[in-house]
Amino acid sequence: MDERISDEIEALEAILMNDVTIQYNKESNNPEMIETVVFPSTMEDAQQQYVCITLQVWITQGYPDCAPTIKLKNPRGLDDNMINRIEKEVDKKMHQSLGQPVVFELIDVIREHLTDSNLPTGQCVICLYGFQEGDLFTKTTCYHYFHSHCLACHLVAGEKNHKEEQEKLPPWQRQQNAGFKALCPVCREHIDCDLKTLLLATPPLEVEQAQNFELTAELRALQVKMSELYLHQQMKGGIIDIEAEQNKLLLTTGTQEEEDENNQISIEGAMSQQSTDAQNNLKAQQTVNSNVPNQSVKQQNIQEGNQPAPQNEMQKNHNKNIYKGGHYRNYQRGGYRGRRGHHSRRMQNQTSNDANTDR
């Protein structure tokens, strides 16, 4: 590590002490970044320091013969124009001081600009008006600025809204000792301020000098256009009704008279339903009884079908001839010769076919 860098680090830690942070490289153990918060010179009166900014100096290879990398972070009470002006002066000073440590000189340049403009610039985020001489404003611990009158109105409205929200909750859900906490409108950090003192502040000058609002033709045309767009979105289902969504699963109870009337209607409906069920059962029973004769007829037909079919006259005469001629045994063997010629097995098959046809 260059000896000039080590001497500068020792001097910064000796003068700024806890107000400077040195970040070292884990591998080489050399310093790689120097960080400090710069305030305006106010004779060490912190209550009069209304602006500040964080300076980061990244030590590059070859420093101090080469310019380091500079970053300005977390500006408080400074607008973009002031930040750009400080950046230009810092770049100019770095190129003028090549070859020698420059961190102390950069801090001095930034402190001079902050001291010259030790008044918050930009706008109050509550009223959207700027800060002028004569305006009473408040600086929070997080270095955000508001008109005292605007901050008082904001805190009063926030406390009122907090009480209304607590009253809407059921008793078991309300937080015990959940008092109102004042938060910064910008970063939501907890802030300590005297509300009684803030309420005594006068409104900003620009607010008092502002002209009364007048509805112009352009605003009227815009209202008509947005109204038509709203109706179009509502017809398409693009507008969510918060009250309807909240009451979607809401259970309501009526008066005693309404409950009695609903009970009477329920009883009458139940009796009517019972009467209808009885009529339906009676019709079903009649239908079953009317189907009983038909089932008897079907059963009789089935029994008759199971009986053997009666033999026709031809089969009876044939059987008589067989037994009469004493040739029953020959008939069983396949054929015999009778008075009218040769009888073969085909006669037996023909007889069986005729019997099956009669069935």
Beta strands, then each sheet from edge to edge (+ up, - down):
strand 1: 20-24
strand 2: 31-38
strand 3: 52-58
strand 4: 69-76
strand 5: 137-139
strand 6: 145-147
strand 7: 336-338
strand 8: 341-343
sheet 1: 1+ 2- 3+ 4-
sheet 2: 5+ 6-
sheet 3: 7+ 8-
end
